[in-house]
């Protein structure tokens, strides 16, 4: 088994499913392999009327992403919150990489002309 950042999954007042838990952990480990700066994932699912609310948080070095969604069932809510975390992580990651490239293009190294 590949070791990665801890994935903490909470099911509050809702019957938990080991299958959903394994799915959440696998998707978070996949995100961790893509975004090395993340050191912890935390997903919490709670009932919200006839729906399920899911809150997610990814933390790490210079990274803190939190979001919440609601879905028709436990699996849908968990999938939606992980997709939203992935979009936010990708946005932060791309800003860091492309900001350095834009800065390098604005201030190119000046070449010294040889005679």
C-alpha positions as CSV (number, residue, x, y, z in Angstrom):
1,X,0.0,0.0,0.0
2,X,1.3,3.5,-0.9
3,X,1.7,5.8,2.0
4,X,0.5,9.3,1.5
5,X,-1.1,12.1,3.6
6,X,-3.7,11.0,6.1
7,X,-7.3,11.0,4.9
8,X,-9.8,11.5,7.7
9,X,-13.4,10.6,6.9
10,X,-16.2,11.4,9.3
11,X,-19.8,10.2,8.9
12,X,-22.0,12.2,11.4
13,X,-25.4,10.7,12.2
14,X,-25.4,8.8,8.9
15,X,-24.9,5.1,8.3
16,X,-21.3,4.8,7.1
17,X,-20.3,2.6,4.2
18,X,-16.9,1.0,4.1
19,X,-17.1,1.0,0.3
20,X,-17.7,4.8,0.2
21,X,-14.9,5.3,2.7
22,X,-12.4,3.4,0.6
23,X,-13.5,5.3,-2.5
24,X,-13.0,8.7,-0.8
25,X,-9.5,7.5,0.5
26,X,-8.5,6.3,-3.0
27,X,-9.5,9.5,-4.7
28,X,-7.8,11.6,-2.0
29,X,-4.6,9.6,-2.4
30,X,-4.8,10.1,-6.2
31,X,-5.0,13.9,-5.6
32,X,-2.1,13.7,-3.2
33,X,0.1,12.1,-5.8
34,X,-0.8,14.9,-8.2
35,X,-0.4,17.8,-5.6
36,X,2.6,17.0,-3.4
37,X,2.1,20.1,-1.3
38,X,-1.1,18.6,0.4
39,X,-0.4,16.9,3.7
40,X,-3.9,16.1,5.0
41,X,-7.4,15.6,3.7
42,X,-10.5,15.7,5.8
43,X,-14.0,14.9,4.6
44,X,-17.2,15.1,6.8
45,X,-20.6,13.9,5.7
46,X,-23.8,14.7,7.6
47,X,-27.5,14.4,6.8
48,X,-29.3,17.6,5.6
49,X,-33.0,16.9,5.3
50,X,-33.5,14.5,2.5
51,X,-30.0,15.2,1.1
52,X,-26.4,14.7,2.4
53,X,-24.1,17.6,3.1
54,X,-20.3,17.0,2.6
55,X,-17.6,19.3,3.8
56,X,-14.0,18.9,2.6
57,X,-10.6,20.4,3.6
58,X,-7.2,19.9,2.1
59,X,-4.2,21.4,4.0
60,X,-0.5,21.5,3.4
61,X,2.5,23.7,2.8
62,X,1.1,27.1,1.8
63,X,-2.2,25.4,0.9
64,X,-5.5,25.5,2.7
65,X,-8.7,24.6,0.7
66,X,-12.1,24.2,2.2
67,X,-15.4,23.6,0.6
68,X,-18.9,22.2,1.1
69,X,-21.6,20.7,-1.1
70,X,-24.9,18.8,-0.8
71,X,-26.0,15.8,-2.9
72,X,-28.8,13.4,-3.2
73,X,-26.9,10.5,-1.5
74,X,-23.7,9.9,0.3
75,X,-21.7,8.8,-2.7
76,X,-22.8,11.8,-4.8
77,X,-22.0,14.3,-2.1
78,X,-18.6,12.8,-1.5
79,X,-17.7,12.8,-5.2
80,X,-18.8,16.4,-5.6
81,X,-16.8,17.7,-2.6
82,X,-13.6,15.9,-3.9
83,X,-14.1,17.2,-7.4
84,X,-14.5,20.7,-6.0
85,X,-11.3,20.3,-3.9
86,X,-9.5,19.1,-7.0
87,X,-10.6,22.2,-9.0
88,X,-9.5,24.5,-6.2
89,X,-6.1,22.8,-5.8
90,X,-5.5,22.9,-9.5
91,X,-6.3,26.6,-9.6
92,X,-3.9,27.4,-6.8
93,X,-1.2,25.1,-8.3
94,X,-1.5,26.7,-11.7
95,X,-1.3,30.2,-10.3
96,X,1.9,29.4,-8.6
97,X,3.5,27.8,-11.7
98,X,2.3,30.3,-14.3
99,X,3.0,33.3,-12.1
100,X,6.7,32.4,-12.1
101,X,6.6,32.0,-15.9
102,X,4.8,35.3,-16.5
103,X,7.3,37.1,-14.2
104,X,10.2,35.5,-16.2
105,X,8.7,36.7,-19.5
106,X,8.2,40.2,-18.2
107,X,11.8,40.5,-17.0
108,X,13.9,38.4,-19.4
109,X,17.6,38.2,-18.7
110,X,19.4,40.8,-20.7
111,X,22.0,39.4,-23.1
112,X,25.3,41.1,-23.4
113,X,26.2,41.7,-27.0
114,X,29.8,40.5,-27.8
115,X,31.9,42.6,-30.1
